[in-house]
Amino acid sequence: MRVAIAGGTSPTLGASIVSALLSTDGRYTPVVLSREGKIHSFPPGSLLHDVEIRYVNYHSQPSLVETLRDVEVVLSVLLIPGSDWVTAQVNLLHAAEEAGCRRFAPSEYALSSQAQAMVDLLDAKNTVWQAVQDSVDRGKIDAARFPCGMFMNYLGIGCPDEGARAEALSGFQEGPVLVHLEDPSSSWVEVPLRADGTVPSLTMTELRDVGKFIVAALDLQAPWAGRELGMAGDTLSFTTLIALCQRFTGRSVEARTVTEPQLQARLETIPSSQFIERMECQLTIVCCRDGSVVNPALNRLSSVRPTTVEQFMQRYWGSHNRK
């Protein structure tokens, strides 16, 4: 079965899904879609060296349809680079329908639709998802969305061993989110508080486990049926997260609590042009409202045994373990 991955050259989600598909002993064959004008060359032995790459124009419906003629499933992991992100995915969806593809999954891999509606940048995902659900309702294609919470790999930022750090980050180059372990002399976690002052929980999933869950979803015989098929490596309170960080880094980790009114005041100071900073602030507000927990439907439907936060910290910060 050929599975097309739009944006599959990315070293993070793309690599996770391609790697998982390649591990199925030929049951699934990945085909990577990359934008025209981006010519890739991968050295022998690299993940994508022997994977077919098809260069596409996401604004040319006829060429997209032709590209997908022999594909059964289309998975999107396109990032949100600009205003054409929604258009590119909706075009890909309708091309998949016309080409006779059986299943489609838009680029999600974040939180529930309700939580994403609270975040300016992520709300675009809901626009795409509405188009996908309309297609499912009309019997055009089978589809699902795959939220996974926060990527656990951010916990690798600051890992003192260079090799372990590179493996833990698994391609991520972004800065820290909520958890700040990069400075050995000042480690801290921003802890959002609920309106009643209690500490919420959040879902975290290791990037490589995302690919394993996607393969498990492909194996499902029942229709995806426009469902939210969430996955979770671990769901834990911020209090437990801090305790694990302290245990495995061997450092004191400060809890810097913040309330929703404080976050709203912070948000008002962030210009609209600084969309990443605004997104991070809004995601913290989502935590205050308990929107940072993902329903682990795929965990229940599959045999995937994902990495927990404790296992992740043991693996990559283990030399600092203080049992």
Helices and strands as residue ranges (DSSP letters): E 2-6, H 13-22, E 29-35, E 52-56, H 61-67, E 73-76, H 85-99, E 103-105, H 113-116, H 123-137, E 142-145, E 150-151, G 152-156, H 162-169, E 179-180, E 187-192, E 201-205, H 207-219, E 227-228, E 234-237, H 238-249, E 253-258, H 260-268, H 275-288, H 297-301, H 309-317, G 318-320
